[in-house]
Amino acid sequence: MGLFSFTQEIAMDLGTANTLVTFNGKLVVNEPSVIAIDRRSEKVICCGQEAKLMEGKESPTIKTIHPLRDGVIADFKACELMMNSMIKKAISGKHFFSPSLRMVIGVPSGSTEVELRAVRDSAEHAGGRETYLIYEPMASAIGIGIDVEAPEGNMVVDIGGGSTEIAVISLGGIVTNSSIRVAGNELTADIVEYMGRQHNIKISDRMAERIKISVGSALTELGDDAPDDFIVRGPNRVTALPMEIAVSYQEIAHCLEKTINKIETAILNALEQTPPELYADIVNNGIYLSGGGALLRGIDKRLSEKINITFHVSEEPLLNVAKGTGIVLKDVNHYAYLTQ
């Protein structure tokens, strides 16, 4: 792709928590889906990791925005600005002018026509001349390395930031799917609520995210894999005096119980709707876990014990959708039937 190429190809996993961009077959952007804007001029100050660092520390002239909520666009203008900024990061310094873009973007399988139109419009305003949308569980399956065109059933559970996508795939199509707005963000909210209720300490979403990464668990017994307690510092909710609390993974496992139960129920509901022949394939092949939620300690073991089917955490679960959209982008003509 040289200086005089008029069309460039971009694959994007537009996620609630993170946005990943593949350019020239390489992952070049992997940043939080956050944008910082000047309140007076409405111009972009920064996006991604830089904007994330500003969150909760903004001055009156700056606002940080999460353009996506529950897997779909919540702020159309902010999403357009964020996509523009992410694309500029991806192709920065490679062109004297803004190229025309061919884009493949991963979207939740439960998206409505209105939500799909919002993504497509944002992409077009960000420079996309050809825009293809592919459902995230299908992109994830391709990224994992599953032969989605084979005459056998495979189930993918993609636990993202804003939504959990569950799909049974066979012969190049999604036979059964379920998309619930319960995922990583709800787990984070559970921790914020628990710390306030149980320990009377006020923490931010960013601190809750750190707790989830450090001692988050789906099981109350992890054996030798158990992490050390995590020290949380913050103000007392009543007195505002500083507090320091040591939090264990067992505590966090208890506080995440309700949300994990919702994901279990959604998986069971999807299995109930699966045709018997495909169900038998899934029992043989196991179920593939993808997305950031797949990194929660013990979630594969817990789900395997609960549902009596082996769950596999895919290699690099955070990157599966981005890899899948990149593969589709390389051969759009072949995969055109999978896109919206």
N, C-alpha and C positions, 0 to 999 in steps of 0.2 A: 504494500500500500504506500504509494509515493506521494509527493507533494501535489501531483496533478490528478490524483484519483478523485473523481467527483462524488462517488458513493462509498461510504465506509460502513462497516458492519459492527453493530453493537448488540450484545446479549445482556439482559438485565434481570436480576432477581430483585424486584421492588418489594422489599419486606417492611413490615411494621417496625421491626427493631433495627435491621441492617439492610443496606442496599449494596449489591455486588454487581460489578460491571465487568464483562469480558470483552476484550478488544484484540483483534488479530489472533484469536485463539488463546489468549492469556488473560488470567484474572488480574486486572489492573486497579480495580477499586473495590475495597471491602470496608465500608464505613457506616457508622450509625445513621439511621434515617432521621436526621435532625438538621434544621436550618436556622441560622441566626439572621435577623433582619433589623435594619435601622427603622425605628418607629416613625421617624419624621419623613425620611425619603422613601421608605418601603423598599430600599435596595438591599441586596444580599451582602452581608458582612462576611460570612463564611458558612460552610456546611460540613457535615460529617463529624469527624472526631473533634475538630476545633470547636464546632457549635455545641457538641456534647459536653465539653469541658466548661462551657459558659453556663450550662443549665443549672438553675437554682442560684446563680451568682450574678444575674443580669442587673445592669443599671437601668434607670427609668427610660433610657433612650433605646434600649436593645430588648428584643423579644426572641425567644427560641420557640420553634414550632416543630411538632411531630406531624408531618402532613398526612400520615396514614394511621388509621385506628382500626383494630380488629381485622387487619389484612386488606382493608379497602381505603380509598382516598377519602379523607375527612376534610381536607382543605385543598381545593383544586388549584388555586393560585400558588400556594406554598409548594405543592407537589411539582408543579411545572417548573418553578424556580430551582427546586432541589434537583430535579432530573437534569436541567440545564447545567447546573454546577457540577454534578457527578460526571456528565458526559464531557465537560471541559477538562475535568481532572483526567479522564480516561485518554483523551486524544490531545492533551496539552502539548504544544510545541511541535506537533507533527504536521501542521498545516498553516498556510498563510491566510486561509479563509475558512469559513464554516462549511464543512462538507454536508452533502445530503446523506441521510442515514437510513440504513435498513436495520430494523430493530426486531428482536424477539424478546418478549417480556413475560415472565411468569406471573400468573394471577391465581387467586384462590378459586377452587372448583365450585364454591358456593356463590360466586359473584353473580349479581343480577345484570340484566342488559344495561341498565343505567350505570352501574359500577364499571362494567367493561368499557362503555363509551367514555367514561371519565378518564380511564387509563389511556385509551387510544387518543383522546383529545390532548391529554398532557404530553404524550409522546410526540404528537404532530407539532404542537407548539414548541417543543424542545428540539425540533429539527428532523423528526422522523418522517421520511417520505413513504417508506413501506414499513408498516407496523404489523407484526404477528403476535398474537397473544396465545399462550399455552398454559393449560391448567397446571398448577404447581405439583400435584402428586404425579402427573404424567412426566413432567420435566425431572422431578426427583428420581423417578424410576429409571429414566434414561441415564441420568447422572450416576446412579448407583451401579449401572451396568446390566440391568435387567433387560432381556429381550422382550420388549413390549409387544412385538408383533407375533410372538409365539402363541400357539393354540393351547395355552395353559394359564391358570389363574395365579396372579401374584398380588399380594396386598402391601400397600405402602401407607405408613402413618407418619405424616410430616407435622411435627409439633413446632410451630414457628413462634413468633412473638405475639401476634394478634389472633391467630386462628390455628386450629388443628385440622389438617386435611387427611381424610381417610378414603382410600380408593382401592377397589379391586380392578385390576387391569388384565385384559386378555385380547388377543387379536387386534392390537392397536387401538383399543377403545377402553373407556372407563365404564365397566359394567355396573358397578355399585359405588356410590360415593356419598360421603357425609362431610360437611364442613361446619365446624362449630366454633363460635367466637370465644373459645376457652383455650388458653395456651400460656406462653411464658409470661406475658404481662399480668395475667391473673395470678400466677404463682408469686410474682413480685409484690402485687397488691396484698396477697395473703400474708406475706412476711411483714409488710408495713403495719397492717392491722394487728397482727399477732404481737409484734414488739410493743406497740402502744398499749394493747389490752393486758398483756401478761407482765411486761416489765415497766410499763409507764414511761417508756422512752420514745421520743419523737425522732423518726429517721426519714430520710428522703428515699425516693425511688432508686436513686443511684446507689445508696448504701444497701438497700434491700437487694439490689442486683448483685452487689459484691458478696453479700451473705449467701445468696443462692449459689453463686459460683464456688464459694469457699467451703460451705458446709451443707449445701442443698442435697437432699436425698429423698428417694421414694420409699426407702426401707428404714426401719428403726434399728436393724442389726446389719452392719456391713463387715463385721469381722476385721481382718487385717487391712482392709481397704478404708477403714474409718479415718476421716480427716481429723486434725486437731481442732479444738474449739476455736471459734472466731471471736475476737474482741471487738465489740461495738461501742462506739462513743457517741454521745449526743445529749441533748437537754432533756431534763425531766419535764413531762407534759404539764405538770401543775406548777412546780416551783421555778422552772427554767434553769435550775442548777445542773452542772455537768454530771453525767453518769457514765459509768463504764461497766458493760455487761459481757460476760463470756457466754457465747451461744454454742450449743452442741448440735451435731447433725440430727440427733434423735428428736430434739425440740422442733427443728425445722421440718422433719418428716411428718410429725404430728400436725403441724400447722398447714402443710400442703395436702393433707389427706383428702379433704373435700373436693378440691380441684382435680386431683389425680383420679378420683372416683368418677368424675364427670367424663374424663377422657376414656376410662375403662368402659363406661356405659356406652359411649358413642362407638367404640370399636366393636363391642358385642352386638349393638344394633345393626352395624354394617355387615357383620358376619351372618346375622339372622336373615338378611335380605339377599345373601349370596347364593346363587344356584348350586345344587349339590356337587356337580362335577368340579366346579371351580373351587368349592369349599375343600374338597379332597386334595386338590393341588396345593392349596394354601397350607393345609396341615403338613403336607410333605415338604414344601419349600420353606415354611416359616413366614413370619411377617417382618418387614423391614422398617426400622425406625430411622427417621430423618429429621433434620431441623435442630435448632438449639436445644429443644426440650429432650432430645435423645441423649444429651450429655448429662442429664440429671442422674446422679449416682443411683444405681440399683433399679432403674426403671425397666430395663429389659428383663431382669430376673423377676421383678414383681408382676409384670404383665404376663410373662410366661407361666408363672404359677397360678395366676388368676384365671387365665383363659385356656390353659392346657395346650397352647401352641407355642413353639419356640419363636422368640423375638430376637432379631439380629440388629445390633446398632451398626449402621453402615459406616464405611470408612469416610472420614471427614464429613460428618452429617450436616455441618453448616454450609457446605459448598455444593451439595447435591443438585439443588435447583439451578444454581449458576452454571454448573457443569452441563446439566441437561439442556438448558437454553442455548449454551454454546455449541453443543453437538447439533441441535436442531438448526441453528443459524448456518452451520457449515453446509447443510444440505436441505435448505428450505423447501425445495421442490419435492423431495422425497417425503418430508414430514408435513407437507402442507395440510394433509387431512387431519392432523392432530391440532392444528391451530384454529383460533377464532377470528 
